[in-house]
Amino acid sequence: MKRNINNVSRMRTFRRFSLGLICLIAWMNTSVQSQIITPGGDVWVTLSATTANVAAAANSQTTIDVTSNTVWTVSSDKSWLEASTLTNNGNATLTLTAIKQNPTTSTRNATLTISASGLSPQTIILTQAAGDGIMEVTAGGLTAAITNADLDLSTLTDLTITGTIDARDFKAMRDDMPLLAVLDMSGATIVEYSGSLGTAGTGTFTYPANGIPIKAFFSNSTYKGKVSLTSVAMPTTTISIGDNAFNGCSNLAGSLIIPSNVETIGFASFNSCTGLSGNLIIPSSVKTIGSNAFNFCNSLSGSLTIPNSVTSIGDYAFSFNRYTGTVTIPSSVITFGVSPFSSCTINEFIVEADNPNYSSLSGVIFNKDQTILLEYPGSKTSDYEVPASVISIYDDAFRECRISNIKLGDNVSSIGSNAFTSSSLKYVIMPISLKSIGNYAFANCFSLTAVNIPINVTSIGSSAFYYCLKLTSIKTYGTNPSIITLGSSVFNSVPTATCLLYVPAGKKSLYASATQWKDFTNIIEGLPPTVTTQAVSNIGITLATGNINMEDLGDPNPTAYGVCWNTTGMPTIMDSKVDNGMATATGAFTVAMTNLIRNTKYYVRAYATNNV
């Protein structure tokens, strides 16, 4: 017979066995509060507790007493929890060992099941304390280490790594951990790997030691960055950041910490990391900043210092950032790519005087002899006259700049691709020396109202005036449109129905039948004259001599020409002027400027007008 008494401090279990005429009566007393008894017929299993705790460290232990009169077995649902015995017959002290350190910053549980024939299974819930979140890894073994720790790669959000890692481990983090957000590799060391299982894609690649591998977090299949990443700490021993390493990781937030030993920042390594913000500090160890390295990191702002260790700045390296103030290009920089600071809000550039390849003048960057204008600061708003030494405007030189009016120097022969794209340009004077206008040179110049195409222009690139919606007049001086090579869609989205096209006298029919030119509804014969302003001479107290060069009389001849001047910049004939009357010949002319005020700065400009 069997009898249970509950909710009292003592419990009596009665067993009776018959042997002939002799009766044996046995009594057993146990504590309800410390034991759980599962009787079943003539067998039972008693546990001293059903919950237990161990520390976070590996090999942390606890014990559970098992009292039984039958065979029982033990099983665990987690590989990190082991029992001192898996089967026993009778009483035993069960030692439970967490054989692995808890690699997470949260507690974790394992369930131990005690089973015996004829009895309902009993469970012990063991809780391991939260760890420091650090996972010790051997290169190429990150996935195995996570799996062995009974963690799920598909749900892992935080990961701190020590030990050694290589490109295979980066591939695992990129491709197999879709929710990975916080990554700390500061205590790890990257070792060299050569093989086909890294981040670059198919084929065999060699990934250097101490280098964040190429495409570390940029998918080969989707061509997108790992947007789950919000924070990353690179190994302190890092010396290179590979091409496209963090390209498109748009949710990386806050300040970017570049390790102090980094020498190379690769192509597009942080391209479109739009969540990065604040000042970017480039360590004094950096030598090379690749093209597009920080392109479209449009929340990076404040000041930017280029250390004197840098020798190369690639194309568009800092484009579309929000840096302000002055950027100094040190003498160490010997390679300056295409418009590294395009579309930024910088006020001025200063190139150190002893730089062997580059120079600056009035906050603008040039090559050393100032024959090529390389980059104009995006926030410089004053009217600008390109120096006479310049023969080429480089690609993207004025892209998205806030300049309104510009006069190209008298020797400029080429305007590069995207040179003025999306700028605030309203008025531009192009010289007779100009021969070529690059692709998209004036695209998206929404404020541009008038354009003159000088007589020597023989090439206009594709979409050169794309989306110049406010153009009201274009004046082309070429006598034969067939010798002007046009790219595709030169005047795409220009309002050709209302924009007036002025052409030389007698050439209307040629333009009216020429491809793209014929798209203009209003083609008008007759052209304004072309003059250039020369240096003022014979400067006295209230007198000076204005010097003019009549490049082209236009059609018809000018009815008035001379110089005009003011004290604010970009003078017009509405300001003070001298009129020399009609002009019948090209060449150099002088005019007397009078009634000037002593110690006053004047802006002087030549002019000529006719009936066009």
Secondary structure, DSSP 8 states (H G I E B T S, - for coil): ------SSS-EEEEEEEEETTEEEEEEEEE-TTT-EEEEETTEEEEES-SEEEE-SSTTEEEEEEEEESSEEEEEESSTTEEES-SEEES-EEEEEEE-S---SSS-EEEEEEEEETTS--EEEEEEE-----EEEE-TT-HHHHHHHTT--TTT--EEEEEEEE-HHHHHHHHHH-TT--EEEEEEEEE--EEESSSSS-SS-EEE-TTEE-TTTTB-TTT--B-TT--EEE--TT--EE-TTTTTT-TT--B-----TT--EE-TTTTTT-TTB-B-----TT--EE-TTTTTT-TTBEE-----TT--EE-TTTTTT-EE-SEEEE-TT--EE-S-TTTT----EEEE-TT-SSEEEETTEEEETTSSEEEE--TT--S-EE--TT--EE-TTTTTT----EEE--TT--EE-TTTTTT----EEE--TT--EE-TTTTTT-TT--EEEE-TT--EE-TTTTTT-TT--EEEE--S-GGGSEE-TTTTTTS-TTTSEEEE-TT-HHHHHHSTTGGG-SEEEE-B--EEEEEEEES--SS-EEEEEEEEE--BS--SEEEEEEESSSS--TTSEEEE-----S-EEEEEEE-S--TT---EEEEEEE---
